[in-house]
Each structure stands twice: as C-alpha cells, then as structure tokens.
Amino acid sequence: MAQEHADNDMSGTFNGPAVQVGQVHGDVNIGAQTIGLDYLNAGAIHARLAKMSVHDCATTLAVLKPEKAADVLRLTRTARSVAVIASMDPESAKAIIVLLDEDRAAVLRAAVAAARTITTFAAQRNAMVGDASGDLVYQGRSERGAVGFSIACERATVYWSERTGLGMVKTAIKDLHTTLNGVRGRLGYPIGIERFEISSSSGFGRSQYFECTEDYGAEAIKAIGMPYGGAIYTSSKGTFATWGAIGEHYEASGGAGGPLGFPLSKETALRGKDENEVQGLYQEFEGGTLYWSELTAVGWVRPNIQSVYDKETWFRYGLPLGDQEIAAPSQQGTTGVFQRFQRVEGTKVLPGALIFSSEKYGAQSLIGPFRTLYLSSGTTAGPYGFPTDSFKKYGDGYFIQSFEGGMIALTLGKPPIGVVGKVYEVWHPNRTALGRPCAPERVIGDGPDVVQFFDNGIVTVTSGVAEMWLEPQSPTAL
C-alpha cells in the first residue's frame, strides 16, 4: 500500500513560487483545510496534499505533529519531498527530518542547505541569474557520487551539492551541459560561476568548470586554482566541452588565454581502417589540434605543421609525440622546427613521420626510407639541410625528395640513395643524361675526393671540382 502511495501525484516537475527558506512556519494556520488532519492517517493526508502546490504542502506539514508529517513524507517521492522541505523554516524542517530514516534524512538535510545557499546567491547575484522561477529540484547523484539540487532562475540554473558547493550554468553553456546529460553525464555538477575569458585570436568568451568523472592532474589544477576535471567554453567560435587527457593538457597550457585559444570542435574519435576501431582522439583549437592515444599520450600539432598533417593524414603519418621542437640550423642558414610522429597499430608503436617547418620552405614531411636515411645523416644540421618538398613520383616505382643541399632517390625494393653537395650540383641539372643514382657517394683513396655512380655514368669531385662522365654507349653522349 505504501508503494502505491509513493507512486501517487506527489512527484514530477513543480513550478511554484520562488523558494525562500523560512517562509513557512509551524505555527501558521492556513484555515479549514488543515482542520482534523492530525486525525487522518498518513495515506489520507498524502492524497490531499497531492492536489496542493509545494508551498501549500509545506504550510500544511508544518502545522502537523512532526511524527505525522514524517509519516507523510515517507510516502512521498524524493523529488517532491525535497521541494516541500526546502520551503519550510529550518526549525520545522529539522523536527521532521530527525524522524526519518538516515538515507532520506541525509538528502533532506542537504536540501535545506542547498535552498539556503542557492537563494542567498540568487539574491546577491540577481543581475546575473535573475529571479528564481521554480522550486528546489533534486538532481540526484553524479558519476562522482555528488548528490545535489538546483533552482531554475530567469537567466541561469543554479546548482549545489555537498561535494562541489555552488555552481551555475547559463545560455549556451547551459544548453550544451543539458545536451551532454547534465549532472548525470560526464561533466557532472558545475563548480563556481562562469569565468570571463580572453583569447589573443578571437577576443572574448566565457568558461564554466565542472567536477567531471575524474580530476585533472596537479599541473592543470594549479593553473586554474581549483580541483576539477572538465569545462565548457563558449565564444564566437562555438560552444564546446573539454575534458580527459586533452582537456588537462589544454588547461595546463593556459586554456583559452594560452597559445591554444578557444576550442573549435568537440573531442572526436580517430578511427583506423576499420571504422569500428578507435585508435585515439583529437580536438581542434584556434592554436592547433591536440591528439591523444593511450600509447602516445597528448601531442600538439600547431598550425604551421597542420598544413601537411590533419585528421585525414594522421593514419599514414602517425600521431604526434608531444610538441614541436627547435631544429638545428642548416648549413645554408635556414632555421625552423620539427615534430615527431609515431604510428599506432594495435598495441604496437611504429616509426611514423618527421615533419619539418621553416619560414622559407613551409612544412614538409618525411616518411619511410626517406625518414630513415635523413635521420642517419644528421637531419637539418647534415648535408641535406631542410626539406624543400615532400617526395614526388618520377617514374614507375621511382621517387625523389628534394632538400636544400641535395636529394634522396628511392627505387622500390632498393635502399634509398642520397645525392648531396657538389655531386648534386652536377647531377641535378643532368638527371636525364646520368639517370638514377646506383650507389651512395664513395671516397676515392684516402679522400677527400669522391665519386658517385649513376645508371649512365659517374660524377667525380677532385680537388673541389665536380665533373660528369657519361658512358660511351649512352645515347645522350653520342
């Protein structure tokens, strides 16, 4: 029978007058409707109260004996009980709550504290949130275990829980929080009030922090000054949530006020050849894109590198390892940066691309055998210098990549061969005549003279002078 009453009308959404703690007192006489209620059983009283507003229910329960009022609340759903008890003055509420079982009593004690805190805040920040427009709503338990409440105001919804304290959401932030399942979703309860943000790229915006499913690490918490695990940012670029490893890296780097600026997208899965296989995550920001996988952690690809690397090419190049680094100056005097990438295949991490960026040559990538030979030669500080182009196909199974100081040629099925220095100066304008390189440059005798063999001849450098020697049978030499 109790269950039947518990499922009665005294639950649901209530839109009564604004909650004001202490507005109903135990000695208030509301007239004939309360006469004789003490002589009715709890079920009968419960049925009558189901037709009343929250305010009238609170007034009626306050004039009953606490024991009778407690019996009625035992038949009432939690949501309705919260709204009713929060409308009573603290003394009347306390006298009833102490008679309830501990689980329900704990929720109702918290409801009284929530109503007091929220209404005080709403009065102090009326210009920000507007007047309260509803009763105290029991929001339940977040994934972090926070039990809390809210009151809808004209321009915001204000929350309170014992774990997170007071928080609020409004306008676009409120809409996204609701879309993400509110306090029952990954973000959980809001912490504090929204913050004003300034980005050097797009100007003004706002942010709101949340408890989220887990706290960020010490570096991010230190940067923002409070323990939390997620946020929503809104600006002219849109409204997006940040959380997890990507969100933590973002906050540690300064959030919207740092070099990443405001987010431009939501966090999105990186899928491999199999669409059902998620290999990582990425999120776009004004200052670049953050990528994450369990095997490579968080890597930041800045706009200068993004010209050759994005969410479409990541599978071929791999995922970034950390941030870009300063490259060694080349022998030609060029300066720039580079970034390392690693491919993820199942549980394996394999070598990916190297991407170099300079003001003179832009961003260029090296992969596979080109990357291997370039690394062994000293990269930008070696004889090749900075790459000036990505590899190009020059024939069936034949590829070339250009550099400041030379080229790397690759015939499929064979090791890559580099052509640099004075040999390159002769070979490059005579590639048609000399053909492909057959072997790396070799020292003649004890040096420093060198020779390099090509399909149709050789190039020698003796006493600093480079010369081309074509084979007699070569049609070009006739």
Order of alpha helices (4+ residues) and beta strands (2+ residues): alpha-alpha-alpha-alpha-alpha-alpha-alpha-alpha-beta-beta-beta-beta-alpha-beta-beta-alpha-beta-beta-alpha-beta-beta-beta-beta-alpha-alpha-beta-beta-beta-beta-beta-alpha-beta-beta-beta-beta-alpha-alpha-beta-beta-beta-beta
